[in-house]
Amino acid sequence: MTWYALMDNQLVHIAISREVLESLISHGYVHAVDFRCLNANAKKTVWQLFLTALKKSPIDAVSF
């Protein structure tokens, strides 16, 4: 059983714009371990956002 199955009653399901998520990622406010993607399209978008953030700030790559 996964951590999110165990904590399902504590999860909040939201929608957020790509631009806002990109800003949160680039400022280090959100990390990949903080959430899970609900579908393949979201996962692809999130991967792209994290890769872009890493390319822009390779010194801070360890924090991702």
C-alpha positions as CSV (number, residue, x, y, z in Angstrom):
1,M,0.0,0.0,0.0
2,T,1.3,3.5,-0.9
3,W,1.7,6.5,1.4
4,Y,-1.1,8.3,-0.4
5,A,-3.5,5.4,-0.1
6,L,-2.9,5.5,3.7
7,M,-3.4,9.2,3.9
8,D,-6.2,9.6,1.3
9,N,-8.5,11.2,3.9
10,Q,-5.8,13.9,4.4
11,L,-5.2,14.7,0.7
12,V,-6.5,17.8,-1.1
13,H,-7.2,17.4,-4.8
14,I,-6.7,20.8,-6.6
15,A,-6.1,22.1,-10.0
16,I,-3.3,24.7,-10.6
17,S,-2.2,26.5,-13.7
18,R,1.1,25.5,-15.4
19,E,2.4,29.0,-14.8
20,V,1.8,29.0,-11.1
21,L,3.3,25.5,-10.7
22,E,6.3,26.6,-12.7
23,S,6.8,29.5,-10.4
24,L,6.5,27.4,-7.3
25,I,9.0,24.9,-8.6
26,S,11.5,27.5,-9.8
27,H,11.4,29.2,-6.4
28,G,11.9,25.9,-4.6
29,Y,8.5,26.1,-2.8
30,V,7.3,22.7,-4.3
31,H,9.4,19.6,-4.8
32,A,8.6,16.4,-6.7
33,V,8.1,14.4,-3.4
34,D,5.4,16.8,-2.3
35,F,2.7,15.5,-4.6
36,R,1.7,12.9,-7.2
37,C,0.3,13.3,-10.6
38,L,-3.3,12.1,-11.3
39,N,-2.8,11.2,-14.9
40,A,-0.1,10.8,-17.6
41,N,-0.6,14.2,-19.1
42,A,0.0,15.9,-15.7
43,K,3.1,13.7,-15.1
44,K,4.5,14.7,-18.5
45,T,3.9,18.4,-17.8
46,V,5.4,18.2,-14.3
47,W,8.5,16.4,-15.6
48,Q,9.0,19.1,-18.2
49,L,8.7,21.9,-15.5
50,F,11.2,20.2,-13.3
51,L,13.7,19.7,-16.1
52,T,13.3,23.3,-17.2
53,A,13.9,24.5,-13.6
54,L,17.0,22.3,-13.4
55,K,18.4,23.7,-16.7
56,K,17.9,27.3,-15.4
57,S,19.5,26.7,-12.0
58,P,22.0,23.9,-12.1
59,I,23.6,25.0,-8.8
60,D,20.3,24.5,-7.0
61,A,19.7,21.1,-8.6
62,V,20.4,19.3,-5.3
63,S,17.3,20.8,-3.7
64,F,15.1,19.2,-6.3
